[in-house]
Amino acid sequence: MALNVKNWRGGCRQADLKNLILYFMAAVYPLLVVPNQLSFLGNHPPDYFYAPRYLALAAASLLALAVLLKEKARIGGRAFVPLGFFFFFALAAAALAAYPATAWVGAPVRYTGLCTYLFCAVLFVLASRADNSEKLPACMAAAAVIVSFLAVLQVCGLNPVPHEPFRRALTAYGTLGNPDYLGTYAAFVLPAALSVYAGRRRPAWLAAAAVIYAGLLVSFNWGAWMGAVFGLAVVARYSFAAERKRAWLAPALVLPGVTLLFAAGIIFWGLAGKVGVTSPLEQAAAWQSALRLLPHCWAFGLGPDHLTHVARMLPFASLLDKTPSLYLETAVTMGMFALIAYLAFLGFVLWEARHRFRARPELPAMAAVYLVQGLFHFETILVMPLFWIVLGMLAAGGGRAAPARETAAPEENIAAAGVGGERQVLRDVRRAGGFTLLEVIVIIAVLGFLAAMFVPFIGHLDKAGRVKATRERLEAVRAAVAGPANTYDERGRRVVRGYAGDMDALPRLYKFTWDAGENRWQKPEGAAVGEEVYSGGDGVDFTFIGQPLGLWEKFDRDTGIDWASWKGPYLAYPRAAFDNANQDVSPLRRTEGILADAWGRALFFIKEQDARGVYLLVISAGPDGKVALPAESSPPGPLSRGSYARDAPANKDNVVLEITPDEWYTPNLDVQEEQTRRILESIKSALTGPPDAFDTCGRPLVGGYLGDMGQWPKLWQWTGAGWEVSAAGGGQPRGLWAWDPAEGYSDHDPPDPPPAGPRGFAWRGPYLAKPWGEGENEVLRDSWGTPLHFEYDAPDLLQATRLTIASAGRDKKIDTADDNIALTVEDSAWKAAGMAVKGRVVNLTPKEYACTLWDPNGKCINYQEAGQPPAAEVTVTLYHQPAGDPLTASISVPPGESRTFALPGDVFAGRRRIEIQATAGEIAGAYPPAVFVGAGGSQCPAEESLVVYVRRDE
C-alpha cells in the first residue's frame, strides 16, 4: 500500500510539472522581453525579443523531454509516421546546408532552424499526454490581452515595453517586436477568447476578446486578418452546432464597434502611417523569386532558415530573408518531401480529432487561423510553439483524456497463451504500445549522423555542388561589403552594414602581387599604397590581382582612407585551399592571401560605373577555369558599365556576383542625410547651448561657446606645421573641443594672477567631443566622412552676422549645391539688438520730518519734511561682451525713494556679470551676481525683480 501511495504522489508531481510547462508557454512565453547588451550573431544588434524566447523555448522543451523520458512515454498513432518522415527530410536538408549554425539554430530574429522544430515536437508530445489542459486557451487569451493592450498603447504614442534603440518609432508590436508577429499571434488567440466567453458568458472575457481584436487590427497584417476570418467562422460553426447561438449576440455587436473605432483612427489620427505594412505586391515578388529557386532545391531544400544567406544566389529578383508563406518556405528550405510529410502530419492530427471539434471549437479554430495565415506569412519562433501545443491538445482529444480501454493485463494474456505463446503475446504488447521516446531519439540521432556523413560528401562531387559552394562564398563577400540583406530600420528602409555601411564606400581593390619567396600574394608596399586597380588583373599571366584587403585587414598605411569607422574584420584572412609552394601551380590556383572560389582558384574583382554609381563585380572562372577580363582603364578609374563581357566564350560559365549601387549606396542616402542633419544640429547646440536649457525664470537660455565667450569661435586651418587661425576664411572651429589662448580666457586652469580681461567671459568647454584623427585629420565630418565646411559672411569676426555650416552631401563636393546640406547660425540667436537691461534702486534711508502743529495736549498733529540726508549715488555696470566697454548707469536716489535704471545697447545674450557700486551709501543686502539675457530681448531676473537696496546713514 505504501508503494502505491508513493507512485501516486510521484505521478501527481509529474503531471503538475507537465501542466506547469504548458502554462508557462501559454501565459508567460509571449510576454518575455529581456533587455540586454549582447550581440548574439555578428553585427546583429542586441536582441530583447527573439533570442531570449529561443532560450526559454529550449529550456522548456528540454525540461519537457526529461519529464517524458522519466515516465517512459510511448509514441504511437498514425500522425507520428509522417512526422517522422518530416524530421528525416529536415535532417537531410540540415546536413546539406551551407551554414550549419543557421540550419540548426536559425537566422537572427527568426530562429526557426531544425532545433526549433524539434523543440516544438517535444511540446506536441507533452500536450498530447497532458491530463489537465482545459484552461490553456484561457491562459493564452489572458497573455494576448496584455500583448494587444501594449500594442494599442504603442500606436497611441506610449511604449512601456523595453526596446532596442531602432524600435523608437511608433510601431504596434506589443511584446513581440514586429507588427506581423503581433497580427499572427492576435489572430491565433482570438478564437480562444471568444470561445471562453461563449462558454462562461462573462463580460470580462468579451472585453478581453475586444482588446485582442484591437491588437489584431492595429498590426495591419492583412494575412492575419484573413486567417482570423476563417478562425471565427470555425468557432461560429461549432458553437452554433453546440446550441450557443445566443452567446454570439454580444460579440456580433462589440467586434464591429471596435472595427469602426479602428477605421476612425485611420481617418482622423493617421494610424496607418505609424505602422510598417508589407504590401501584397512585395509578398507577390517574394513568392515569385522563391518559385524560381524551387527547381534548384526541390528535393532537400537550401537548408532550414537559409534564405537569409542564399536568397540572392541565382541571377533574378532578390528575396526577403523569409518567404511570406509557411508552405513555400518549407518547400524551398527543406524540400518538397518535407512539405508533403508536414502536410500529411497536420492532416492526420486534424482528421483523427474531427469528432471532438464541437466540445472544444477553439482548438480547430486556432489551428485554422494558423494554417490559413500561413499562406501569407511564415513560421516564427514566437507563435509556432503555441501552434504545436494546440496540435498536441487536438491529438489528446482537445485537452480531455480519452477513456481508457479495458484490456487484460499482460500477465493474464501470457498465462492464457501458455508457454508456446508467451513470446508472441509479449511481441503484440510491445507493438501495441509503440516506440518509447528514447527509442525515437536514438533513431533520429542515427539518421542525422548518417545524413551528415554521406549526403554532403556525395553532393559536393558534382559541378553543381561546387557552383553552389562558390555562390555561397560570393554571398559571404556580399554580406561583408553590404551587410545582411534583411536589415531594415524602424521605417522599413534597407540599412546597409558591413564595410560599405561603416566606411560609406566600396572596399578599395589593392594591387596584390605574388611573392615566390613567401609563397603568398602580398599587399602593396611603399609607393603602391593608395593605388587601386579596377580590372581585376592584368589578363595575361596574372602577375597582379585586385583584392579588397579592407574586408579583413585595417591598412593604416593607406592615408587616403579614414579608418575611424572601420569595424572589421568583415571576412577572415583568406587561407589557401592547398599548398601554394608548388611552383608549377597555375597563377589562378595560388590563393594564399586572396579570396578564392570552391575550385581553389582566385576570385577577380572589377569596378564599373555609370550614371547610377559604382558597381562591384566578383567573378569566379567557373568550371572551365577560364576568364576574360577587361583592360585597365586609363587614367585609372572605374571601368565603363558593361566592360566585363559576360557573353565572351571564356566567361559563359563564370559565376558572377554583382553588387549594385542600389545595394550599397542608395539605401543609406536618406539615413545619412538624417544623420548629417543631426550632426549639424549638435554643432549648433555646442555653439548656442542645448535647446532644452532654460534660465532661472524658465526662459530659453543662450549657452555653449557663444554664451560663455560672447564672440564667434575662430576658424583654424592646418598649415603642415600645425593648426593656425585662418586669415582667408573657412576652417574648423577647434574652440568647440580644444582651448587655445588665441580663443580667449579659460577658467579651467587660470594663470596666476588672472589676466585683466573681460569679466564673466571664459572658455568652459569642451562643448563637443574631440573628432577622430590626429593632426590634419582632426576635423568635424558629416555622415559620409567628408569634412564639414564652416564660413562666416564677413572676414572680420566682429562684423560677421552669420555662420554657415555645410556638408558636401552625397557627391562629397562642396561646390555642387544641389545636394549640399547646410545650417546657418544667425547672430540674432545669441545677441539682443537694441535691448535695455532694466532694474530699480531703492534707498532704504528714511526721510526726516519736523512737527509744525501741536494740539492742546502736546501731541503733534502735522509733520513736514525737514532737512534730508544726501541722496545715495549708485553705479550699475553690466559686462555684456568680451570686447568694448561695459554698459553703465549712474543713479542718484533720494532717501526713502526709488529710481529705475536702464542699460541700453546690443547685449550679447547669455549669463552676464553685473556689478553694483554705491559711491555715497552702502549696499543693503545681496543682489544678483549675474543677469541672464535672452536672444529675444528678455532678462532674468525680470525688471520688477532686479532691485538693489542701498542705505546711507550719516
KAMOZI-V165356 format. One record per backbone hydrogen bond with DSSP energy under -0.5 kcal/mol. NH is the residue of the N-H (numbers start at 1). CO is the residue of the C=O. E is the energy in kcal/mol with one decimal. If there is no record, write none. Layout:
NH	CO	E
NH	CO	E
This chain:
5	1	-2.1
6	2	-2.1
7	3	-2.4
8	4	-2.4
9	5	-2.3
10	6	-2.5
11	7	-2.5
12	8	-2.1
13	9	-2.2
14	10	-2.2
15	11	-2.4
16	12	-2.4
17	13	-2.2
18	14	-2.3
19	15	-2.4
20	16	-2.5
21	17	-2.2
22	18	-2.0
23	19	-2.9
24	20	-2.1
25	21	-2.1
26	22	-2.0
27	23	-2.7
28	23	-0.5
28	24	-2.0
29	24	-2.5
31	28	-1.7
32	29	-1.2
34	48	-2.3
35	33	-0.6
40	38	-0.7
44	41	-2.3
47	38	-0.7
48	46	-0.6
54	50	-2.3
55	51	-2.2
56	52	-2.1
57	53	-2.9
58	54	-2.5
59	55	-2.4
60	56	-2.7
61	57	-2.5
62	58	-2.5
63	59	-2.2
64	60	-2.3
65	61	-2.6
66	62	-2.1
67	63	-2.0
68	64	-2.5
69	65	-2.5
70	66	-2.0
71	67	-1.9
72	69	-0.9
73	68	-2.2
75	435	-4.3
76	74	-0.6
80	77	-0.9
81	78	-1.1
82	78	-0.8
83	79	-1.3
84	80	-2.0
85	81	-1.9
86	82	-2.4
87	83	-2.0
88	84	-1.8
89	85	-2.5
90	86	-2.2
91	87	-2.2
92	88	-2.0
93	89	-2.3
94	90	-2.3
95	91	-2.4
96	92	-1.8
97	93	-0.8
98	302	-0.6
100	98	-0.6
103	99	-2.4
104	100	-2.2
105	101	-2.8
106	101	-0.9
110	107	-0.5
110	108	-1.2
111	107	-2.5
113	105	-1.4
114	103	-2.9
115	104	-2.2
116	113	-0.5
117	113	-1.2
118	114	-2.1
119	115	-2.9
120	116	-2.4
121	117	-2.2
122	118	-1.9
123	119	-1.9
124	120	-2.2
125	121	-2.3
126	122	-2.5
127	123	-2.8
128	124	-2.0
129	125	-0.9
129	126	-0.8
130	127	-0.8
133	399	-0.9
136	133	-1.3
139	135	-2.1
140	136	-2.5
141	137	-2.3
142	138	-2.2
143	139	-2.3
144	140	-2.3
145	141	-1.9
146	142	-1.3
147	143	-2.2
148	144	-2.8
149	145	-2.5
150	146	-2.2
151	147	-1.8
152	148	-2.2
153	149	-2.1
154	150	-2.2
155	151	-1.9
156	152	-1.6
157	154	-1.1
158	153	-2.8
159	157	-0.5
167	164	-2.0
168	165	-1.2
171	169	-1.4
173	171	-0.9
176	173	-2.7
182	178	-2.1
183	179	-2.5
184	180	-2.2
185	181	-2.5
186	182	-2.9
187	183	-2.4
188	184	-1.8
189	185	-2.0
190	186	-1.9
191	187	-0.6
192	189	-0.8
193	189	-1.7
194	190	-2.2
195	191	-2.5
196	192	-2.4
197	193	-2.1
198	194	-2.5
199	195	-1.7
200	196	-2.2
201	197	-3.2
205	202	-1.0
206	202	-1.2
207	203	-2.6
208	204	-2.2
209	205	-2.4
210	206	-2.1
211	207	-2.2
212	208	-2.4
213	209	-2.4
214	210	-2.0
215	211	-2.2
216	212	-2.1
217	213	-2.1
218	214	-2.5
219	215	-0.7
220	217	-1.5
221	216	-0.6
222	220	-0.9
225	221	-2.0
226	222	-1.9
227	223	-2.0
228	224	-2.6
229	225	-1.8
230	226	-1.7
231	227	-2.3
232	228	-2.9
233	229	-1.9
234	230	-2.1
235	231	-2.4
236	232	-2.7
237	233	-2.4
238	234	-2.1
239	235	-2.5
240	236	-2.6
241	237	-1.5
242	238	-1.2
243	240	-1.7
244	239	-2.1
247	244	-0.6
248	245	-1.5
249	246	-1.4
251	247	-0.6
252	248	-1.7
253	249	-0.7
253	250	-1.3
254	250	-2.7
255	251	-2.1
257	253	-1.2
258	254	-2.2
259	255	-2.0
260	256	-2.4
261	257	-2.1
262	258	-2.2
263	259	-2.4
264	260	-2.3
265	261	-1.9
266	262	-1.9
267	263	-2.0
268	264	-3.1
269	264	-0.6
269	265	-1.3
271	265	-1.3
273	270	-0.7
274	271	-1.8
275	272	-1.0
279	277	-0.6
283	279	-1.7
284	280	-2.7
285	281	-2.2
286	282	-1.9
287	283	-2.5
288	284	-2.4
289	285	-2.1
290	286	-2.4
291	287	-2.5
292	288	-1.5
293	289	-1.5
294	290	-1.8
295	291	-0.7
296	293	-1.6
297	293	-0.6
297	294	-1.6
301	297	-1.6
302	332	-2.2
303	333	-2.3
306	303	-1.8
308	305	-0.5
309	306	-1.2
310	306	-2.3
311	307	-1.3
313	310	-1.6
316	314	-2.5
325	323	-3.0
326	374	-3.7
326	377	-1.1
327	374	-0.5
329	325	-2.4
330	326	-1.8
331	327	-2.2
332	328	-2.4
333	329	-2.4
334	330	-2.4
335	330	-0.6
335	331	-1.0
336	298	-3.7
337	299	-0.6
339	335	-1.8
340	336	-2.7
341	337	-2.3
342	338	-2.4
343	339	-2.5
344	340	-2.3
345	341	-2.4
346	342	-2.3
347	343	-2.5
348	344	-2.5
349	345	-2.2
350	346	-2.3
351	347	-2.5
352	348	-2.4
353	349	-1.0
354	351	-1.0
356	353	-1.7
357	354	-1.3
360	356	-1.3
361	358	-0.6
363	360	-1.2
364	360	-0.7
365	361	-1.7
366	362	-2.7
367	363	-2.2
368	364	-2.4
369	365	-2.4
370	366	-2.1
371	367	-2.4
372	368	-2.5
373	369	-2.6
374	370	-1.1
375	372	-1.8
376	373	-1.6
377	373	-0.7
381	110	-0.9
383	380	-0.5
384	380	-2.2
387	383	-1.8
388	384	-2.1
389	385	-1.8
390	386	-2.0
391	387	-2.2
392	388	-2.1
393	389	-2.2
394	390	-2.2
395	391	-2.6
396	392	-1.5
397	394	-1.3
398	393	-2.6
399	393	-1.3
400	397	-0.8
407	405	-0.7
413	409	-2.0
414	410	-2.3
415	411	-2.2
416	412	-2.3
417	413	-1.9
418	414	-1.3
421	417	-0.6
422	419	-0.9
425	421	-2.3
426	422	-2.1
427	423	-2.0
428	424	-2.2
429	425	-2.3
430	426	-2.2
431	427	-2.2
432	428	-2.3
433	429	-1.6
434	430	-0.7
434	431	-0.8
435	75	-1.6
437	73	-2.0
440	436	-1.9
441	437	-2.2
442	438	-2.2
443	439	-2.2
444	440	-2.5
445	441	-2.4
446	442	-2.3
447	443	-2.5
448	444	-2.6
449	445	-2.4
450	446	-2.3
451	447	-2.6
452	448	-2.7
453	449	-1.6
454	450	-2.5
455	450	-0.5
455	451	-1.3
456	451	-0.7
458	454	-2.2
459	455	-2.6
460	456	-1.7
461	458	-1.3
462	459	-0.5
466	462	-1.3
467	463	-2.6
468	464	-2.5
469	465	-2.4
470	466	-2.6
471	467	-2.5
472	468	-2.0
473	469	-1.8
474	470	-2.5
475	471	-2.6
476	472	-1.8
477	473	-1.6
478	474	-2.4
479	475	-2.7
480	476	-2.0
481	477	-2.1
482	478	-3.3
483	479	-1.9
487	484	-0.8
488	486	-0.6
489	493	-2.2
492	489	-2.0
495	487	-2.8
496	494	-0.5
497	482	-2.0
499	480	-2.6
500	481	-3.2
501	481	-0.5
501	497	-2.4
502	498	-2.0
503	499	-3.3
504	500	-1.8
510	508	-0.9
510	547	-2.4
512	510	-1.2
512	545	-2.6
513	522	-1.8
514	543	-0.7
515	520	-2.8
516	514	-0.7
519	515	-1.6
520	515	-1.4
521	592	-2.6
522	513	-3.3
528	525	-1.9
529	526	-1.6
531	528	-1.8
533	509	-2.3
538	544	-0.9
545	512	-2.0
546	536	-1.7
547	510	-2.0
547	545	-0.5
549	547	-1.9
550	508	-0.5
551	548	-2.1
552	549	-1.8
553	549	-1.8
555	553	-0.9
556	554	-1.5
558	555	-1.7
559	557	-1.4
561	558	-1.3
563	561	-1.0
565	562	-0.6
566	563	-1.1
570	551	-2.9
571	551	-1.9
575	573	-0.5
582	579	-0.7
583	581	-0.7
585	582	-1.5
589	586	-1.7
590	587	-1.1
591	589	-1.1
593	574	-1.9
593	591	-0.7
594	591	-1.4
597	601	-2.7
600	597	-1.4
602	588	-3.0
603	595	-2.6
604	619	-2.5
605	546	-0.6
606	617	-2.4
607	534	-1.7
608	615	-2.0
609	639	-2.5
610	613	-2.1
613	610	-0.8
615	608	-3.7
616	659	-2.2
617	606	-3.2
617	615	-0.5
618	657	-3.0
619	604	-3.0
619	617	-0.5
620	655	-2.7
623	653	-0.5
625	622	-1.1
626	621	-0.8
629	627	-0.6
639	607	-2.5
641	609	-1.4
643	640	-1.8
645	643	-0.6
646	644	-1.0
648	645	-1.0
651	648	-1.8
652	648	-0.8
652	649	-0.6
654	651	-1.3
655	620	-1.4
656	654	-0.6
657	618	-2.8
659	616	-3.0
660	658	-0.7
663	660	-1.6
664	660	-1.6
665	661	-2.2
666	661	-2.7
668	665	-0.7
669	666	-1.6
670	666	-0.5
672	668	-3.2
673	669	-2.6
674	670	-2.1
675	671	-2.5
676	672	-2.7
677	673	-2.4
678	674	-2.1
679	675	-2.1
680	676	-2.4
681	677	-2.3
682	678	-2.2
683	679	-1.8
684	680	-2.2
685	681	-2.4
686	682	-1.8
687	683	-1.5
688	684	-2.8
689	685	-2.3
693	690	-1.5
695	699	-2.9
698	695	-2.0
701	693	-2.5
703	688	-3.1
703	701	-0.6
705	686	-2.4
706	687	-2.7
707	687	-0.6
707	703	-2.4
708	704	-1.8
709	705	-3.2
710	706	-2.1
716	732	-2.6
717	724	-3.0
719	722	-2.6
724	717	-2.5
726	715	-3.4
731	790	-0.7
732	716	-2.4
734	732	-2.1
735	714	-0.5
736	733	-2.1
737	734	-1.8
738	734	-2.9
743	740	-2.7
744	740	-0.8
747	763	-0.9
757	755	-1.6
761	758	-0.7
762	708	-1.1
762	760	-0.5
763	745	-2.7
764	762	-0.5
767	736	-2.9
768	736	-1.7
777	774	-1.9
778	775	-1.6
779	772	-0.6
779	777	-2.0
782	786	-2.3
785	782	-1.8
788	780	-2.9
789	806	-2.9
790	731	-0.7
791	804	-1.8
793	802	-1.5
797	795	-0.6
799	796	-1.2
800	796	-1.1
803	825	-2.1
804	791	-3.0
805	803	-0.5
805	823	-3.2
806	789	-2.8
806	804	-0.5
807	821	-3.3
812	809	-1.0
813	808	-0.8
816	813	-1.3
817	815	-0.8
819	816	-0.7
821	807	-1.7
822	820	-0.5
823	805	-2.4
825	803	-2.8
826	824	-0.6
827	801	-2.4
829	826	-1.7
830	827	-1.5
831	827	-0.9
832	907	-3.0
833	831	-0.5
835	832	-1.2
835	905	-1.2
837	903	-1.8
838	836	-0.6
839	901	-1.9
840	946	-2.3
841	899	-3.4
842	948	-3.2
843	897	-2.9
844	842	-0.7
844	950	-3.6
850	864	-3.6
852	862	-2.1
853	862	-1.0
855	859	-2.5
858	855	-2.5
861	853	-2.9
862	853	-0.9
864	850	-2.3
866	848	-2.5
872	893	-2.9
873	920	-1.0
874	872	-0.6
874	891	-3.1
875	917	-3.5
876	889	-3.2
877	915	-2.8
878	887	-3.1
879	877	-0.5
879	913	-2.6
880	878	-1.1
887	878	-2.2
889	876	-1.9
891	874	-3.4
893	872	-2.8
893	891	-0.6
894	892	-0.5
896	843	-0.7
896	845	-0.8
897	894	-1.7
899	841	-2.4
901	839	-2.0
903	837	-1.9
904	902	-0.6
905	835	-1.7
907	832	-2.0
907	905	-1.2
908	880	-0.6
909	830	-1.5
909	907	-0.8
910	933	-2.1
912	910	-0.9
912	931	-2.8
913	879	-0.7
914	929	-1.9
915	877	-2.8
917	875	-2.5
919	873	-1.7
919	917	-0.7
920	873	-1.4
922	951	-2.6
924	949	-3.2
925	923	-0.8
931	912	-3.1
932	940	-3.1
933	910	-2.9
933	931	-0.7
934	932	-0.5
934	938	-2.8
937	934	-1.8
940	932	-1.6
945	942	-1.2
946	942	-1.7
947	945	-1.6
948	840	-2.5
950	842	-2.7
951	922	-2.4
954	952	-0.6
